[in-house]
Amino acid sequence: MSDTLAARAMHTLEVKHSRFIVHAAPVAAPDAALAFLAEVADPAATHNCWAYRIGAQYRFSDDGEPAGTAGRPILAAIEGQGYDQVMAVVTRWYGGIKLGAGGLVRAYGGSAAECLRLASRQALITYGELALTYPFEVTGAVHAALGQFGAEKLAENFLAEGASLRLRLPADRIDALKNQLRDATRDRVRFGSA
């Protein structure tokens, strides 16, 4: 399991009179990442380089810097810090001294890594859904178990023979909840796909 940012983060670095400002944010979808870029990019700056990782999806841009010297090092910083669902934008104002390819990689990747290292982390929780039906006489046992496992009711329907629920809970707790419900109700709960 990986982490995302608990909140937006910012970091500033100066290298040979060039100023680098990193803005990073938690993002759940590529369009949110690009909206964040549009919000924080400074059109007056020399470059606005960026990268994001959202699950298996990732993108990056060198924004005019030599290929491979900005976007890819920012992406490497996100991955190296163990983050997912994160967008980082590094804005550079050129200070008059060329940094060279190695200097650019160190400045972009290093500033992004330091920003993410100092930022507040939040564990990413994967949720799953579960559908179940049960007879009325085990309602108390069912509801007690739901509270123990942090399950959220998405839908509840009452039928002639009992009730049905559709639940949302952390995916790693689904099997344990099923076992608890089987034990608590003497196997009178039936599970379906949500």
Short mmCIF file of the C-alpha atoms (twelve columns), coordinates in Angstrom:
data_MODEL
# 
_entry.id   MODEL 
# 
loop_
_atom_site.group_PDB 
_atom_site.id 
_atom_site.type_symbol 
_atom_site.label_atom_id 
_atom_site.label_alt_id 
_atom_site.label_comp_id 
_atom_site.label_asym_id 
_atom_site.label_seq_id 
_atom_site.Cartn_x 
_atom_site.Cartn_y 
_atom_site.Cartn_z 
_atom_site.pdbx_PDB_model_num 
ATOM 1   C CA . MET A 1   0.000   0.000   0.000   1 
ATOM 2   C CA . SER A 2   1.329   3.447   -0.832  1 
ATOM 3   C CA . ASP A 3   0.697   6.945   0.428   1 
ATOM 4   C CA . THR A 4   -0.608  10.166  -1.004  1 
ATOM 5   C CA . LEU A 5   -0.238  13.696  0.316   1 
ATOM 6   C CA . ALA A 6   -2.411  14.655  3.281   1 
ATOM 7   C CA . ALA A 7   -2.516  18.239  1.945   1 
ATOM 8   C CA . ARG A 8   -0.846  20.439  -0.640  1 
ATOM 9   C CA . ALA A 9   2.850   21.073  -0.098  1 
ATOM 10  C CA . MET A 10  5.362   23.671  -1.278  1 
ATOM 11  C CA . HIS A 11  9.159   23.893  -1.250  1 
ATOM 12  C CA . THR A 12  11.653  26.465  -2.560  1 
ATOM 13  C CA . LEU A 13  15.235  25.895  -3.717  1 
ATOM 14  C CA . GLU A 14  17.830  28.236  -5.197  1 
ATOM 15  C CA . VAL A 15  20.648  26.849  -7.352  1 
ATOM 16  C CA . LYS A 16  23.179  29.249  -8.956  1 
ATOM 17  C CA . HIS A 17  20.676  32.122  -8.943  1 
ATOM 18  C CA . SER A 18  17.909  30.002  -10.540 1 
ATOM 19  C CA . ARG A 19  14.865  29.758  -8.287  1 
ATOM 20  C CA . PHE A 20  12.825  26.558  -8.134  1 
ATOM 21  C CA . ILE A 21  9.414   26.427  -6.447  1 
ATOM 22  C CA . VAL A 22  7.709   23.063  -6.051  1 
ATOM 23  C CA . HIS A 23  3.946   22.755  -5.633  1 
ATOM 24  C CA . ALA A 24  2.616   19.262  -4.927  1 
ATOM 25  C CA . ALA A 25  -0.945  18.069  -4.360  1 
ATOM 26  C CA . PRO A 26  -2.945  14.884  -3.905  1 
ATOM 27  C CA . VAL A 27  -4.900  14.111  -7.092  1 
ATOM 28  C CA . ALA A 28  -7.289  11.256  -7.833  1 
ATOM 29  C CA . ALA A 29  -7.530  11.600  -11.627 1 
ATOM 30  C CA . PRO A 30  -5.448  12.950  -14.537 1 
ATOM 31  C CA . ASP A 31  -7.873  15.830  -15.136 1 
ATOM 32  C CA . ALA A 32  -7.419  16.914  -11.486 1 
ATOM 33  C CA . ALA A 33  -3.635  16.821  -11.990 1 
ATOM 34  C CA . LEU A 34  -3.863  19.027  -15.073 1 
ATOM 35  C CA . ALA A 35  -6.272  21.404  -13.302 1 
ATOM 36  C CA . PHE A 36  -3.695  21.744  -10.487 1 
ATOM 37  C CA . LEU A 37  -1.010  22.485  -13.107 1 
ATOM 38  C CA . ALA A 38  -3.173  25.229  -14.615 1 
ATOM 39  C CA . GLU A 39  -3.714  26.678  -11.135 1 
ATOM 40  C CA . VAL A 40  -0.080  26.814  -9.945  1 
ATOM 41  C CA . ALA A 41  1.952   27.231  -13.155 1 
ATOM 42  C CA . ASP A 42  3.376   30.722  -13.525 1 
ATOM 43  C CA . PRO A 43  3.289   31.950  -17.149 1 
ATOM 44  C CA . ALA A 44  6.010   34.502  -16.292 1 
ATOM 45  C CA . ALA A 45  8.416   31.760  -15.193 1 
ATOM 46  C CA . THR A 46  11.051  30.275  -17.484 1 
ATOM 47  C CA . HIS A 47  9.715   26.705  -17.121 1 
ATOM 48  C CA . ASN A 48  6.821   24.892  -15.414 1 
ATOM 49  C CA . CYS A 49  7.898   21.251  -15.398 1 
ATOM 50  C CA . TRP A 50  5.699   18.582  -13.874 1 
ATOM 51  C CA . ALA A 51  4.878   14.932  -13.307 1 
ATOM 52  C CA . TYR A 52  2.087   12.878  -11.819 1 
ATOM 53  C CA . ARG A 53  1.521   9.258   -10.836 1 
ATOM 54  C CA . ILE A 54  -2.017  7.930   -10.351 1 
ATOM 55  C CA . GLY A 55  -1.967  4.154   -10.045 1 
ATOM 56  C CA . ALA A 56  -0.585  2.764   -13.300 1 
ATOM 57  C CA . GLN A 57  -1.044  6.122   -15.062 1 
ATOM 58  C CA . TYR A 58  1.733   8.679   -15.181 1 
ATOM 59  C CA . ARG A 59  2.748   11.669  -17.287 1 
ATOM 60  C CA . PHE A 60  5.492   14.246  -17.152 1 
ATOM 61  C CA . SER A 61  6.689   17.307  -19.044 1 
ATOM 62  C CA . ASP A 62  10.093  18.996  -19.392 1 
ATOM 63  C CA . ASP A 63  8.358   22.216  -20.588 1 
ATOM 64  C CA . GLY A 64  11.252  23.273  -22.809 1 
ATOM 65  C CA . GLU A 65  14.129  22.032  -20.634 1 
ATOM 66  C CA . PRO A 66  16.450  19.497  -22.322 1 
ATOM 67  C CA . ALA A 67  14.687  16.129  -22.676 1 
ATOM 68  C CA . GLY A 68  14.841  13.970  -19.564 1 
ATOM 69  C CA . THR A 69  16.219  16.685  -17.254 1 
ATOM 70  C CA . ALA A 70  13.029  17.804  -15.501 1 
ATOM 71  C CA . GLY A 71  9.792   15.804  -15.861 1 
ATOM 72  C CA . ARG A 72  11.321  12.351  -15.478 1 
ATOM 73  C CA . PRO A 73  13.367  13.319  -12.365 1 
ATOM 74  C CA . ILE A 74  10.187  14.786  -10.805 1 
ATOM 75  C CA . LEU A 75  8.352   11.509  -11.521 1 
ATOM 76  C CA . ALA A 76  11.307  9.583   -10.051 1 
ATOM 77  C CA . ALA A 77  11.014  11.720  -6.883  1 
ATOM 78  C CA . ILE A 78  7.293   10.884  -6.559  1 
ATOM 79  C CA . GLU A 79  7.986   7.172   -6.986  1 
ATOM 80  C CA . GLY A 80  11.133  7.241   -4.848  1 
ATOM 81  C CA . GLN A 81  9.185   8.698   -1.919  1 
ATOM 82  C CA . GLY A 82  6.551   5.932   -2.254  1 
ATOM 83  C CA . TYR A 83  3.716   8.206   -3.348  1 
ATOM 84  C CA . ASP A 84  0.687   7.534   -5.531  1 
ATOM 85  C CA . GLN A 85  -2.079  9.912   -6.620  1 
ATOM 86  C CA . VAL A 86  0.317   12.872  -6.502  1 
ATOM 87  C CA . MET A 87  1.053   15.747  -8.907  1 
ATOM 88  C CA . ALA A 88  4.210   17.845  -8.555  1 
ATOM 89  C CA . VAL A 89  4.898   21.046  -10.487 1 
ATOM 90  C CA . VAL A 90  8.382   22.587  -10.339 1 
ATOM 91  C CA . THR A 91  8.470   26.171  -11.569 1 
ATOM 92  C CA . ARG A 92  11.893  27.619  -12.501 1 
ATOM 93  C CA . TRP A 93  12.983  31.189  -12.918 1 
ATOM 94  C CA . TYR A 94  16.323  31.208  -14.801 1 
ATOM 95  C CA . GLY A 95  19.069  32.980  -12.891 1 
ATOM 96  C CA . GLY A 96  21.580  33.549  -15.697 1 
ATOM 97  C CA . ILE A 97  23.901  30.598  -15.002 1 
ATOM 98  C CA . LYS A 98  23.470  27.380  -16.988 1 
ATOM 99  C CA . LEU A 99  23.199  24.320  -14.742 1 
ATOM 100 C CA . GLY A 100 23.950  21.640  -17.341 1 
ATOM 101 C CA . ALA A 101 21.961  18.441  -17.763 1 
ATOM 102 C CA . GLY A 102 23.191  16.901  -14.490 1 
ATOM 103 C CA . GLY A 103 22.536  20.110  -12.572 1 
ATOM 104 C CA . LEU A 104 18.999  20.324  -13.954 1 
ATOM 105 C CA . VAL A 105 18.264  16.699  -13.021 1 
ATOM 106 C CA . ARG A 106 19.562  17.317  -9.484  1 
ATOM 107 C CA . ALA A 107 17.662  20.601  -9.121  1 
ATOM 108 C CA . TYR A 108 14.308  19.372  -10.445 1 
ATOM 109 C CA . GLY A 109 14.432  15.891  -8.926  1 
ATOM 110 C CA . GLY A 110 16.020  17.051  -5.668  1 
ATOM 111 C CA . SER A 111 13.604  19.922  -5.057  1 
ATOM 112 C CA . ALA A 112 10.596  17.671  -5.769  1 
ATOM 113 C CA . ALA A 113 11.981  14.900  -3.525  1 
ATOM 114 C CA . GLU A 114 12.631  17.334  -0.665  1 
ATOM 115 C CA . CYS A 115 9.132   18.809  -0.980  1 
ATOM 116 C CA . LEU A 116 7.584   15.340  -0.805  1 
ATOM 117 C CA . ARG A 117 9.896   14.206  1.991   1 
ATOM 118 C CA . LEU A 118 8.803   17.129  4.184   1 
ATOM 119 C CA . ALA A 119 5.096   16.886  3.281   1 
ATOM 120 C CA . SER A 120 2.409   15.280  5.436   1 
ATOM 121 C CA . ARG A 121 1.625   11.757  4.250   1 
ATOM 122 C CA . GLN A 122 -1.685  9.935   4.234   1 
ATOM 123 C CA . ALA A 123 -2.159  6.230   3.593   1 
ATOM 124 C CA . LEU A 124 -4.186  5.399   0.526   1 
ATOM 125 C CA . ILE A 125 -7.062  3.117   1.412   1 
ATOM 126 C CA . THR A 126 -8.639  0.966   -1.270  1 
ATOM 127 C CA . TYR A 127 -12.360 0.499   -0.744  1 
ATOM 128 C CA . GLY A 128 -14.563 -2.343  -1.878  1 
ATOM 129 C CA . GLU A 129 -18.293 -3.000  -1.893  1 
ATOM 130 C CA . LEU A 130 -20.181 -5.951  -0.508  1 
ATOM 131 C CA . ALA A 131 -23.826 -6.970  -0.863  1 
ATOM 132 C CA . LEU A 132 -25.521 -9.213  1.667   1 
ATOM 133 C CA . THR A 133 -28.968 -10.488 2.631   1 
ATOM 134 C CA . TYR A 134 -30.044 -11.856 5.995   1 
ATOM 135 C CA . PRO A 135 -33.195 -12.824 7.943   1 
ATOM 136 C CA . PHE A 136 -34.650 -10.250 10.350  1 
ATOM 137 C CA . GLU A 137 -33.801 -12.246 13.494  1 
ATOM 138 C CA . VAL A 138 -30.015 -11.720 12.976  1 
ATOM 139 C CA . THR A 139 -30.244 -7.958  12.367  1 
ATOM 140 C CA . GLY A 140 -28.609 -7.087  15.716  1 
ATOM 141 C CA . ALA A 141 -25.591 -9.324  15.054  1 
ATOM 142 C CA . VAL A 142 -25.215 -7.961  11.505  1 
ATOM 143 C CA . HIS A 143 -25.297 -4.302  12.575  1 
ATOM 144 C CA . ALA A 144 -22.860 -4.939  15.459  1 
ATOM 145 C CA . ALA A 145 -20.354 -6.465  13.029  1 
ATOM 146 C CA . LEU A 146 -20.689 -3.576  10.558  1 
ATOM 147 C CA . GLY A 147 -19.630 -1.105  13.252  1 
ATOM 148 C CA . GLN A 148 -16.577 -3.176  14.163  1 
ATOM 149 C CA . PHE A 149 -15.261 -3.160  10.588  1 
ATOM 150 C CA . GLY A 150 -15.999 0.453   9.650   1 
ATOM 151 C CA . ALA A 151 -18.549 -0.517  6.996   1 
ATOM 152 C CA . GLU A 152 -20.662 2.257   5.498   1 
ATOM 153 C CA . LYS A 153 -24.231 1.468   4.401   1 
ATOM 154 C CA . LEU A 154 -24.806 2.500   0.792   1 
ATOM 155 C CA . ALA A 155 -28.271 0.961   0.491   1 
ATOM 156 C CA . GLU A 156 -30.662 -0.966  2.709   1 
ATOM 157 C CA . ASN A 157 -33.791 -2.745  1.519   1 
ATOM 158 C CA . PHE A 158 -36.371 -4.726  3.448   1 
ATOM 159 C CA . LEU A 159 -37.762 -7.861  1.853   1 
ATOM 160 C CA . ALA A 160 -40.467 -10.294 2.982   1 
ATOM 161 C CA . GLU A 161 -37.853 -12.760 4.235   1 
ATOM 162 C CA . GLY A 162 -35.365 -10.243 5.708   1 
ATOM 163 C CA . ALA A 163 -33.148 -7.375  4.681   1 
ATOM 164 C CA . SER A 164 -30.463 -6.656  2.107   1 
ATOM 165 C CA . LEU A 165 -27.533 -4.281  2.444   1 
ATOM 166 C CA . ARG A 166 -24.966 -2.826  0.110   1 
ATOM 167 C CA . LEU A 167 -21.822 -1.788  1.981   1 
ATOM 168 C CA . ARG A 168 -18.588 0.084   1.374   1 
ATOM 169 C CA . LEU A 169 -15.526 -0.642  3.516   1 
ATOM 170 C CA . PRO A 170 -11.739 -0.907  3.262   1 
ATOM 171 C CA . ALA A 171 -11.055 -3.782  0.842   1 
ATOM 172 C CA . ASP A 172 -8.628  -5.483  3.217   1 
ATOM 173 C CA . ARG A 173 -11.439 -5.909  5.790   1 
ATOM 174 C CA . ILE A 174 -14.053 -7.565  3.543   1 
ATOM 175 C CA . ASP A 175 -13.013 -11.183 4.168   1 
ATOM 176 C CA . ALA A 176 -12.780 -10.641 7.929   1 
ATOM 177 C CA . LEU A 177 -16.264 -9.071  7.962   1 
ATOM 178 C CA . LYS A 178 -17.677 -12.032 6.005   1 
ATOM 179 C CA . ASN A 179 -16.150 -14.467 8.512   1 
ATOM 180 C CA . GLN A 180 -17.482 -12.456 11.466  1 
ATOM 181 C CA . LEU A 181 -20.989 -12.365 9.955   1 
ATOM 182 C CA . ARG A 182 -20.953 -16.123 9.247   1 
ATOM 183 C CA . ASP A 183 -19.894 -16.852 12.833  1 
ATOM 184 C CA . ALA A 184 -22.243 -14.336 14.491  1 
ATOM 185 C CA . THR A 185 -25.313 -15.491 12.534  1 
ATOM 186 C CA . ARG A 186 -24.584 -19.229 12.283  1 
ATOM 187 C CA . ASP A 187 -24.044 -18.845 8.530   1 
ATOM 188 C CA . ARG A 188 -27.437 -17.223 7.845   1 
ATOM 189 C CA . VAL A 189 -26.021 -14.279 5.860   1 
ATOM 190 C CA . ARG A 190 -25.761 -14.605 2.078   1 
ATOM 191 C CA . PHE A 191 -23.238 -12.598 0.088   1 
ATOM 192 C CA . GLY A 192 -23.590 -11.325 -3.454  1 
ATOM 193 C CA . SER A 193 -21.678 -8.946  -5.677  1 
ATOM 194 C CA . ALA A 194 -22.270 -5.266  -4.992  1 
# 
